[in-house]
Amino acid sequence: MKFRLLSLWCFGAVLAWGTPAGAQSLSDSQILQQFNAVILGNFSTSADVDGRTLIGGNMTGGATFAVNPAAEAASTFAALTVYGNETSSNPFNLDNAQAAMIAGTNAGNFNLNGGGSVFVGGNNTGAFASSSGGASVSVVGRNSGQISLGSGGSVAIGAANSGNISINGGTGTVAINGKNSGYLTLNSGGSVKVNGNAGSGQGNRT
């Protein structure tokens, strides 16, 4: 499913303050070139989105994003940018080793197909999994969801962690800025840093 929303006159200010890289605001023509879908408010879909998606409110539903990321012009924005919360526990797919940025909290279950990266600005109660390609997951708040990276990568939690974290198939790095009560597994070696109670886990050298 490929679509565009053309009512973009008020979206420039949102783009100005919200870019992860702190870039300047985009013109209407740049928005249309860089995004497949721009939604000012909340967004719910079960249909796939070919290119880059930007959501000004909350996201629900369950869909596949970045099916064909090469269809859009280059951008400093992630393939999926959500300025609100992801409030659905339904599964989402992020294809082609792309990135997602959720400014609020996340309750969704994401498959990172081919690897890629995810940033969550609030707490995470959802799950992130990758089966191929190195991946990185960064949660600013607390994490109680399951994170499973199948081809190495890194996980950073900005507060307490109670979810199980596993990194297999490649060297892993886990950093938790708080106490840990989840189970940590690094089956291909790597490093763990916990700024609090270490909890339990296992690590195997390759």
N, C-alpha and C positions, 0 to 999 in steps of 0.2 A: 504494500500500500504506500503510495507516494502522494503527498499533498503539501500545500503551502497555505499559510494564513496571511493575508495581505494587509490586515489592519495593524500596521506596525508603528504608526506615528507616535505612540506613547511608550514604545518599548526601549527607546534609546537610553533613557535614564537608568532603566533596570540593567541594561547591558554595561553601562558605564561603571556602576559600583559593584557589579556582581562577578566580574571575570576573575577566575582564580589567578591569572597572571597580572591582574591589575591594568589591563589594556584600556585605551581610551574608548569612548562610545563609538558605535558603528553607525554608518549611514543606512538608509533604507535599502539601497542597492547592495551593500555589503551583507546585510542581514539575509536578503533573498538569495545571495550567492553562497553563503556559508551554512545555511540551515535548511533542512528539509521540512521541519515542522517547528513553528513558534507559537506557543500557547500562552496567553496572558494570565489566565487563571488556573484552575485545577484541571487535571487531565486524567482520563481513564480510557484505556483501550485494550483490546485483545488482538489487534492487528499489528503486523510487522511494520517497522519504519525503516526505509532504505538508508537514510543519511543521518545528519546531525540533528538532535532534538533539544529544544530549550523550553522549559516549563516554568512559568512564573509563580505557580502555586504548588499544591500538593499533587502527587501522582498515585493512582491506584490502577487496578487491572492486572494485566500480565501479558507481556509482549516481548518481541525480539527487536533489539535496536542495532543500528550500524550494520545492516545487511549488506549495503553497498556504499561504504564510506567514501570511495573514490568519486562518487557522483557529485560531491559538493566541493567547493573551493577550499583551499587550506585555511585553517583557523586556529587560534590559540584556545578555543573552547573545546571542552570534552565532547565526545560523541553523544553523551546524555548529560544534561545539566538540569537539576531540579532545585529551585530556590526555596521550596517549602519542604514538606516531609514526604517520604514514601510510606504510605500507611497500609498497604495491602501485603498480606503474607503469600500472595500468589507468586509463582516462579517467573523470573525475567531472564532473558538471554541478552548478553552483550557480545556481539560477534567481532571477529577480525582483530583481536588483541587491542581493542579500543578502551577509552577511559570513561569513567562516570564520576560526576560530582554531585553529591546530595548535600545541600547546605544545612538541612535540618536533620531529623532522625530517620532511620531506615528500619522498616519491618519486613522488607521484601527479601526473597531468596533469589540470588543472582548467580547464573552460570557465566563465568568469564571464559568464553570460547576462544582459544588461542592465546590466553593470557590477558594482559592489560592491567589497568590500575583502577582503583576505586577510592574516593575520598568521601567520608561522612563527617559532616560538621557537628553533629550531635551524638546521641547514643545510638547503638546498633543492637537490635534484637533479631535481626534477620540472619541469613546465611550467605556466605560467599564461597564459591567452589570453582576451581579451574582444573582441567585435566591435561592440558598441553600448553606449553609456552610459559615463561616466567611471569608471575603476577605479583602485584603489590596491593595491600589493603591498609588504609589509614583511617582510624576512627578517633575523632577528637575527644569524644565523651567515653562513657562506659560501654563495654561490650559484653553481651550475654548470649550472642549468637555463635553459631559454629562457622569456623573458617577453615577451609581445606584446600590447600594449594598442591596440585599434583606434579608440578615440574619446577619446583624451587620458587623462591621469591621472598618477600618480606611482609611482615605484619607489624603495625605500630598502633598501640592503644593508648590514648591520652589520659585515661583514668583506670578504675578498677576493671578487671576482667574475670568473668565467671563462665565464659564460654570455652569450649574445647577448640584448640588451634593445632592443626597438623600441617606440616610441610614435607612433602615427599618428592622423590625423583630429581632432586637438585638441592644445592646448598640453601639453607634458610636462615632468616634473621627475624627474631621476635623481640620487640621492645614494649614493655608495659610500664606506664608511669603511674603505678598504683599497686594495690595488692592483687594477687592472682589466686583464684580458687578453681580455675579451670585446669584441664589436663593439656599439657604442651607436648607435642611430638615432633621431633626433627629426625627423620629416618635416614637422611643423607648428609648429616652434619650441618654445622652452622653455629649460631650464637644466640643466647637468650639473655636479656637484661630486664630485671624486674625491680622496680623501685618500691618494694614493699614485701609482703609475704610471698615466697616463691611458689607455693603450691606444689604440684607434682607433675611429673612428665618423664619422658625418656628421649635420649638422643643417641644415634648411632653414627660412627664415623664411616666415611667411604674411602 
